[in-house]
Amino acid sequence: MIPEVVKIFLLQNKEKQGYFCLQLSDDLTVKQIYGKPQQLGLTQPYIDENILNILPGFLPEMYKEEFEIPFYNLNENNVCNIYFINESGDKLLIFVDKSEIFQVTQKYQQFAHEDNISKNKFKRIAQELEQAKQSLKKSNQEKATLIAMLSHELGTPLTSILGYCELLLEKDKDNHNLKTIHRNSVYLQHLIENTLLFGKTEVGSMATQIETVDVSDFLASLVDTILPAALEKDIFISSQSCQESSINIDVTRTKQILINLLNNAIKYSNYGSVVISCNITCDHYEFLVSDTGIGIDEEQKQAIFNPWERVNKNDGKGSGIGLFISQKLANAIGGQLRLKESTKNIGSVFQLVLPASKVTINQVDENLSLASGLQGKTLLVIDDDQDVLDLIEAFLEKTQLNTICALSFLDAQSILLKTNVDLVLTDLNVGTTLAPTFLEELRNNNNNISVVLMSAMPSKQIKNQFIENGFKEVMSKPFNYNKLLSTIITHI
Ligand code: ADP
């Protein structure tokens, strides 16, 4: 029978688990055993066995006073609270089983430890993601700068090519070769502009430029551009337009989208024909590009508009970015681009729907009539590229504007001291000096003449910064006769 004193002790200490008790003599040998020590994994002690053998880590001095040892490891599997009480001369050693609680606690500790590891892991992944984001941002910025610089480098010679081509065309309007160079140069010019816009992710906020074009001419010019590729694959290409009519569209963007669709139609056809058509209603224009090509699987129909998405990843035919950009461009000019229908091995039809815009004034005619007002005025053009200077001079030959050219800011300053100039047109980099430095010097000398900047970096942000610096306008390179004239008329 377990002594009453032990039961009371356990009650007071709120101990409810299994237990056993050893009663010790004064010489610390076992006098009595209550309960079953084996249940706690302890070898059954025998009477008169010294307690120091049973609990070897305990010194004899410990038994001079009552003590309590929580969570004592009896062996690998069993843990117990040990209480030593000395009740009216009875030395009682009580073992209360704590194995289960200990295991649960251990599990909690394990969880907590794992949780900590997970948290640290999560922290590390978050840090790695942040680093990746930063390096991506940096490389994106570098890419944008590279695109801006490239477009500058491409834009400058293109201005000369385009300009001289326009001049030659004036003398020989029907020269097919010149017309082809001109058409492709214009296309290249717009491509550079759009690449820049896309690089800066400004596609969504792109300003549209609506022009009036004859629909048959427009479609025919697209067919003309794509004809060599079609001929190479022996594919018949044609255009169809129901009405003979003019349409008001953003020619550059629409052309870019349709050329992309036509290129794809040829790329993904092995034989047959490609047709581009336009249906006109009072509120929209519907362009259809149909082919007799390989077609697209049902599951792929939406995915093809995702960036880098390609049906046959290894056919070496493209990058998977064309439809993505085209759809963005279509949305930016208020339209919709979609795959209207496609059947495997039969062909596909892509549809571009654009809103019908209002007719705009023919700016060329307007500018020409305004150009008469330039008589007696003087323009100073500064550029270290003699080709550009020659071109601007040639452009302005038929106006009555007095044009003076300078190859450096130093020359320009001495011209400004001697001559009454009405407007200055300058390149951004002239020699090793930047136009803002030149402008600052002018203002320091109390010269308030209007200065227009020519630059091939037409990002909105940079433009605004130059305007804040005091330039009247930033004219994007490459420019054409019409743009040059309208800029001069506005600021002179
Ligand atoms: P790319 O042609 O450079 O791969 P696109 O974005 O223009 O990129 O097209 C995405 C994918 O859509 C192509 O890889 C091709 O699998 C599919 N596709 C586009 N146009 C056609 C078409 N006319 N016929 C069949 N598949 C097409």
Residues whose N, C-alpha, C, O or C-beta is under 5 A from the ligand:
A	BS01	ADP	N264 A265 Y268 G293 I294 G295 I296 I304 E309 R310 V311 N312 K317 G318 S319 G320 I321 G322 L323 F324 S348
